[in-house]
Amino acid sequence: MADLPPTMVPDGGWGWVVVAAVALINMTNQSILSVFGFLFGGQLKSMNQETFTAALITNLNSFALNFSGLFIGPAIKSFKPRNVAAIGCVMVSFGMFICSFATEAWHFIIGYSFFVGMGLGLISPSTFMAINSYFSSKRGRAVGLSLAGAGLGQVFIPHVVRFFLDNYGFRIAVLAMSLLSLTGIFGALLLKPLKTVHNNRQHMQHLLNTDVEKNKAQIPLKIEIIKATTQIEPKEVNKEKTTGQKLCSKICHRLVQAMDLELLCDPVFWSIIMGMALVYTSTINFTMLFPNFLQYSVGFSSSRTTTCMSAIAGADIVCRLLLPCITDKLKISYRVIFLLGTVGLLVSRAALAESTDMTTIIMMSIFTGMTKSATVLNNNLTISSYCSSDKLAGGLGLNMISKGIIVITIGQLLGWIRDYTDSYILCLHAQNVLLLIVVLLWTPEIFYRWRKQRKADKRNKLPIGVTDPATPEELANINKC
């Protein structure tokens, strides 16, 4: 079946059931990332592991999560999103099960970094694709509601973790999280995509089988010639080389098509995915260090720490519900909202790093949650608004790969800064440097393209003959941004 045109997208119906299902999956799986420091911090400390080790485990988790983008595009095109999401939930549950018996740092790397990371890497794009097929004009609201599930999980899961840690210990607490993540399978069963897509796996297999059969048909003939004459004709050698080159060329072309690698020829796409990768890396490290900052730098108790974490999550979930309604009415582009959220994170985290009293930290935690929602909500939406529907899966995969590269390099450097300086405050400011880079790179580009679009709009409003209107190619390039 061909892709449905925007006018045939239902913008509701079963789509709202899909949204609720994705919210359940996010609540029981994605929210696990927010309690890493709180859940594993004490165990790692008892094993005499430093922040560098915790950062390594977290960054390898992000590396595995995002490098699943290498095959997530072809996987979504070849299999149903519900199957991909269900496998992701099983992998997350199995990874947490391994962590419950961990006694060495490498146990956490296998369980949390690899299995949990790969599982979450399968869940995020597959659930987004399921929602994307049902919504057009209401897509922002649908994504906001689905991501609110993760925010809801971030509100109550820290308290669940604290309850199990205080009453039953580390192992039972992690096993409880393992069982909780497994309930996401029920949500995955409700994902029913509206459209079918081209099966890359079958097409690739057919292509390879066809070429192999052709080669098999030619090889026996050439063997007979060699036996009879004991000489290889130059023309036959050239023919073999040409056939091999054609086969390699077809395979490479098919891989480029399956992963949509032609997007990498676009400098604007590079700017988008690298900027998002820097914000993502900063956010991942902040989430890991924030509980430790409150407990060991500010001196808060575990109850006060969970209160501040819940303040971030509460503000996050409220804004995930309200922000899409506001931005849809104002017709503000997803990328601009992402940039504004990045500016807000820069301000709020800088203030948090220099705060010590409970009132100020609660206020800045709320502001952090509000601005964080703008970046989380508009991450995949920015990609979907820039890429065409047939290249969306590949665009999401490439975006994930860029995050994996940045988080395992720069993210690990942030952990080293914390250990070298022995200061959580300096590490928080180092995270903010990444946000500042994105603001400085994106702002001039977006402003330039906004000015260019205004000029094009004015030229096209003038009567014919007064001035040359903008060409369709110019308008297409402008609207992409």
Number of C-alpha atoms within 10 A of each C-alpha: 7 8 14 13 8 13 9 11 18 16 20 17 10 15 23 17 16 25 28 20 23 32 27 26 32 28 27 29 29 26 24 24 21 24 20 19 20 22 21 16 20 15 18 20 12 8 12 10 15 15 23 18 19 24 25 22 25 27 28 23 30 33 27 24 26 28 23 23 28 15 15 25 24 22 22 25 20 18 17 17 25 22 18 22 29 24 18 30 32 20 25 32 28 21 25 25 21 19 26 21 16 18 12 13 17 14 17 26 25 20 25 30 24 21 25 31 29 26 29 27 28 28 29 22 24 30 27 22 20 23 27 24 22 27 23 18 13 17 19 22 22 27 26 27 24 27 29 28 26 27 30 22 25 27 25 17 22 23 17 14 21 19 13 19 18 10 10 11 13 20 16 17 20 23 20 17 23 26 17 18 27 20 19 27 21 14 24 26 15 16 27 18 20 17 13 15 15 16 15 20 15 11 13 16 10 12 15 15 12 12 16 13 10 12 15 10 11 13 11 11 10 15 12 11 14 13 10 8 9 10 9 13 13 9 9 12 12 11 12 16 12 12 16 14 12 13 18 12 12 16 15 12 12 16 15 14 15 23 23 21 16 12 17 12 9 9 9 15 20 16 15 19 21 18 21 28 24 24 29 23 26 23 21 19 21 19 17 21 23 22 24 21 21 23 14 12 15 19 13 19 12 15 12 16 21 23 17 23 26 25 24 26 29 23 21 29 26 18 22 31 21 13 18 25 15 12 15 16 8 9 8 12 15 25 23 18 21 24 24 16 21 24 17 21 28 22 17 22 22 18 16 23 21 15 16 14 11 13 10 14 22 20 15 24 25 22 20 25 26 26 27 25 28 27 26 21 27 25 22 21 22 21 21 20 17 19 18 12 15 13 21 22 28 28 28 28 26 28 24 26 23 21 26 26 19 20 30 21 13 17 26 22 16 24 23 19 18 21 15 12 11 12 14 22 18 16 25 24 18 17 24 24 15 21 26 17 13 21 18 10 12 17 13 11 13 15 12 11 16 15 11 14 19 12 14 18 14 11 16 15 10 12 10 10 7 8 10 12 18 15 10 9 9 13 14 10 11 15 13 13 20
